[in-house]
Amino acid sequence: MIFVTLGTQDKDFSRLLKAIDKAIDKNEITDEVIVQAGSTKYQSNHMKIFDLIPMDEFEKLMKSCDLLITHGGVGSILTGLKYHKKVLAVPRLKKYGEHENDHQKQIVEEFSNKGYIMAVPNLDNLGKTIKKAEHFHPKTYQSNRNHMVKLIENYIEKVETKSMKEKMVDLIKKNREIISYLIFGVLTTLINLIVYYALVYTILNPDHAIELQIANVVAWISSVLFAYVTNRKYVFASKNQNKVREITSFFIARLITLFMDMAIMFVGVTTLKWNDKMMKLISQVVVIVSNYIFSKLFVFKKKSV
C-alpha cells in the first residue's frame, strides 16, 4: 500500500495527485493508494482520498504502508523516517502556486543528499522513481535530537539565505528604475555639492548674495550634464530619437528645480541668515524628489503602445 500525505498547507497540491493518477493509468503503480489530501480538492477513481485522517488511523496507515509519498514538509518527512519507511518527497513549488517560496526544494535536497529519502524533482519521472524505490535502502533514522536539530539548522540556514537573496533580487528588479535614479541622484548631488563647496571655500563668498548664486549656478551646470547622460542611459533607458527635444525638456525641468534651489537658498541664507551648508543639503533633497517627478512624467515619459 502507498500512503500519500500532502500536509496541512492551505494551498492546492493536485499536481502530485495528477501525477500519481497518470502513473496508475500507465500501470507504473499497481498498489492501493490512500491519500490524506488536506486542503487539496481532487477526485480520482484510482485512489482513496480523505481530507484529514484521525491520528490513530493515520499512524496505522503510516506503519502499514510500503511506501510514503509526501510533500517536502519537515514534519511529514521526519514522521516517515521515524517509522522506517521508504520516503519519496515531492517539493511544493512557488511557480505553481503551491507555496510562498521554494524552501521545500532545499529541504528535500538536503534529506536526499543525506541518504534518508528519495527526491522527486520531476513528476514526469514519478513512475520510474517508484520503481527505483524498490531497491532503495534509506539511511537508518537515528532518534538523535542533536543530530536532527543540526541537520534542520543547516538547511534552514541555506533556505533563509537563498530566500533572502531571492527577495532582494525581486525587490531590485521591481524597483530598478527608482533605485537607479537614487544611486545616480546621489552621485549628481555629490557633484553639485563638491563644486559648490569648492567654490565657496576658495574664490566665492556665500555671505554675498550674488556670489552665493554664482556658486549655485556653476554647481548646477556641472551636475545637470552628468544627470542627463545617466538618466537617459541607465535610469529611464530612453529610446527617444528626438534627442534635441528631450534634452531641451530635461534642461527646462532642471531649470525649474534650479530656481527652486535658488529660492530655498535665498530665503534660508540671505533672508533668514541660516547656515548655508545646512540649507544646501535641505534644498538638494527637495530638488532630487522634484527632478524624479519631472523626468518620470514629462522628460522620459514612455509612449503607450
N, C-alpha and C positions, 0 to 999 in steps of 0.2 A: 504494500500500500504506500502511496505517495501522499504526504501531508504538505499542504501549501499554506503558508501564513503571509498575509500582506501587512501585518502590523495595525497600529491604531491611527495611522495618518489619515487626515481628513481629505486627502487628495486621491483621485482615481488612479488605480494601477491595473486597469484592464488590459494593458499592453502585455503583461505577463500571462494573464489568463487566456488571451487570444493565442499566444504562442504555444501554450500547453494544449489547447483545443486543436491547433494545427498539427502538433506532434502526435496527438491521439488519432487524428484522421489519417495520418501517414503511417500508423502502426509503429511509430517510434516509442510510444508509451502504450503499454498493454495492461499495466497495473491499475487498480482502483485509485482514483484521485479524490481526496477530500480537501476542501478549501475553507479556511477562515478568511473571509474577504474584507472584514471591517467595513469601511465606508465605500468600498468599490462595489458598484452595482453591475452585475454581469449574469447573463443567462446562458446556460450550457446544457446540452443533452448528454454530455460525457462525464461531467463532474458533479459531485455533491457539494453544493456551495451554501455556507452559512455566514450570516453577518458576524455573529460572535458565538463562541462555543464556551459553555461553562468551564471553569478552571479544572474541575476534576476530570471532565471528559477530554479537555484539552491535553492534560497530562497523559491520559490513557492513549490518545492518538499519537502523542509525541513518543511515548515509549514503544508503541507497536509499529510505527511506520518504518519502512525500509529506507526511505529517502525523504529528506526535508528540503523543500524548495521555499526559499524565503526572500524577502526584500533585504536591503542592506542595513537594517537596523541592528544596533549592537545587542539589544536585548534578545531579539529573535535568534541571532547567531549564537550567542552565549548559551541560550536555552538548548539549542540543538547540540552544542558541544557538551553540555552538561549530561545529556542523555546518550552521549557517544554515538551520535547519528552522522551519517554522511550528509553534509550540507551543501546545497547549491544555492548560492546567493546572487540575486539579480538587483543591482542598484537602481533605485529610483533616480530619474534624471530631470534636471531643470527644464531642458528643451522640450520635454513632453508634458510639462506642467505637473509632474509627479512629486516635485519637491521645490523648496525655495532655492536650493543650490545643489551642487553635485558632491556634497560631502560623503554620501553613501558610496560613491565610486571609490573614494580613497579608503574608506573603511573596509570594503570588500577586497580591494587590492592588498591591504595590509594583512588581513587574516589569511588570504590566499597565499601570499608570499611566505607566511609563517608555516604553511602546510596544514592549516586547520580545516580549510574548506576549499571548495572549487568555485571559482568566479565564473559568472556567465555574462560577459560584457556585450555579447551579441546574441540576441534571442533567435536569430535565424539558425543558429547552431545549437539550439536547446536540445533537440533530439540526440545529436551526436555527443553532447556533453553528458547527457543522462546515460548514454551507452558507456562512455568512458568511466562514469562514476561506479560502474560495476567492479572495476579494477582499482578504484581509488582507495588508498589506505590513509585516512587522515591522521595527522599527528595527534597523539593521545592528549585529550584535555586533562590538565592538571589543575585541581582546585587550589591554586596558589594565588592568593589575593594580591600579593605584592607584584607577582609576575604579570597578572592580568591588568592591574592598575597601570603598570609601566607600559604595557602594550597599548592600552587605551590612550594613555597620555601622549604616547609617541604619535599615533595617527591623529589625535585631536589637534596636536600642535601643528602637524602638517596641514590638516584641513583648515584650521583657523588662519594659518599663514597664507595658504593659497586663496582662501575665501576673501581675505583682506586685500590681497593683490588684485583679485578679480573685481572687487568693489571699487578699488582705486582706479583701475583701468576703465571700468564702466563710467565712473564719475568724470574722469578726464575726457573720455570720448563724448559724453553727453554735454559737457560744458567746455569743449575745446576752444570755442570762439572767445568766450569771456575770460577764460584762463589765459589764453594767448594775449588778449588785449591787456589784461592786468600786468602780465610779465613785461610786455613792451611799453605799457603805460608807465610802469616803474622806471624802466630804462630811459624813457623820454623825459620823465620828471627829473631823473638824476642829471641828465644833460642840461636841462633847464636850470636846475639848482647850482650845478657846478659852474656853469657860465656866469650865472647871476652873482654867486658868492665871489668868484674870481674877480669880477669887475668891481663890486662894492668894497672888496678888501684891498684893491690895488689902485685903480685910477678914478673911480667914481665915488661920490659921497651920497649915501642913501638919505641923509638928512636934507639934501637939496632935492626938491620935487622933480625938477627936470632930469637931473642925473639919475634919480631913482627909476623914472620911467624909461630912460635910455637903457639902463641895465636890464629892465624887464623886456624891452623890445628885442634887444640883441639875444638874450637868453631864449626868447620865444622863437626867433628865426632859426636858431641853431637846432632847437628841439623839434620844430614842426617839420623840417626837412627829413629828419630821422623818422618821425612819426608817420609821414605819408608812405614812405617806402615800406616800412614794416607792416603797417595796417593793410596796405593793398596786397602785399605778397603773402604774409604769414597769418594775419588775423582774419580778414574777410575774404581772402583768396579771390579777389575781384578779377572778372574776365571782361570787364567793360573795355571795348575797343576805343571808345571816345575818351581818351586819356586827358585831353585838354579840358573837357567839361568836368571830368572827375576831379582833376587837380584844382580847377577853379572852385568847385563846390567845397572841396576839402579846405582850401585856404580861406574861403568865406566863413566856413564853420569855425575854423580856428581863430579867425579874426574876432568873431563874436565872443569866443571864450577868452581871447586876449583882452578885450575890453572889459569883460567880467573880472579878469585877473587884475587889470589896472584899477578898476573901480574899487575892488576889495582892498588893494594896497593903498589907494588914495585915502579911502575912508579910515582904514585901520591905522596907517602910519602917519600920513600927513595931517589928517583931521583929528584923530583920537590920540595920536602920539604913542601908539602901542609899538612893541618891538617888531622891527621889520622882518627879522628871521622867522619869528613865530607866525606872523601874518602871511609870509610867503608860503609856508607849509599849509596853512589853512586854505589859502587860495588855490593851491595845487590840487587839493582833494576835490574842491568844487569843480575845477577845470577838468580833471580826469573823468568824473562822472558825466559831465556835460558833453565832453568830447565823444565818449562812447555812444551816448544817445544820438548825437548829430550824425556820427559815422554810420551807425546801425540803421537809422530811419531815413537818412537822406543821401549821404555821400555814396556809400557802398550798398545801397538797398538792392537786393536781388530781385530781378524781374520775375513775376509769376509766370509759369509755363501754361 
